[in-house]
Amino acid sequence: MTSRSVPSLGSCPICGEKQFSAQPVLWQELIDEWQLSNDEVNYINLQQGFACRGCGNNLRSMTLAAAMTTAFGFTGCLKDFVRIDPGIRDLALVEINPAGNLTPFLQVLPRHGLHSFPQIDMQRLKFETASIDIVVHSDTLEHVPDSLLALRECWRVLKPCGHLFYTVPIIKDRLTRKRAGLPPSYHGAPGVFQKDFQVETEYGANFWCEIFEAGFQHVTMTTLIFPASLAVHAVKS
């Protein structure tokens, strides 16, 4: 992406900054493993490599933040939302793995908790049933062997009317597939083969099915630049 191709959001929905940068993040080995077209490469690079110059968060994190403020009817940026809005400050929020660079903003919440792999297993969450108000995770679910079970666990630990906010990388013109039986593929960076970076699910156009299969009945989606960014908001009814 060149400087001329950098889109504008007006302002960052996290910190309010008005300046952005963009750089490619995909590498050829991963492009080949995913069998990505040039169009798919471009919008995934935008999703992961378009970033706010102020807070450093990329497009997927900005979209996740926008989904959160929109869900609570807050018209400002996340930085102000978590500091002044009583609708969020009284709630117990669990962040599963750092959601991009959102952690410094979310951790100002009095009841925020960050829980990361391997100390936490999304397939067996350690929280009591119906004990959490908000669960947040970003580009984590695709690394969980049983993603449906992980979403069911999110549903279990949420209180009635509790909120789940998350992102997963989505290839919009194909269907979801599991990578079982395929050569291992890893996100992160070239040559990094950590277990928690291994991809278990490649999400496609039918990604939404497992949200309802997990028990959620009310789901909304937020995009800032389509199809590069998509954030899911699911409510436990």
Secondary structure by P-SEA (a helix, b strand, c coil): cccccccccccccccccccbbbbbcccaaaaaaacccaaaaaaaaaacccccccccccaaaaaaaaaaaaaacccccaaaaaccccccccbbbbbcccccccccccccccbbbbbccccccccccccccccccbbbbcccccccccaaaaaaaaaaaccccbbbbbcccccccccccccccccccccccccccccccccccccccccaaaaaaacccbbbbbbcccccbbbbbbbcc
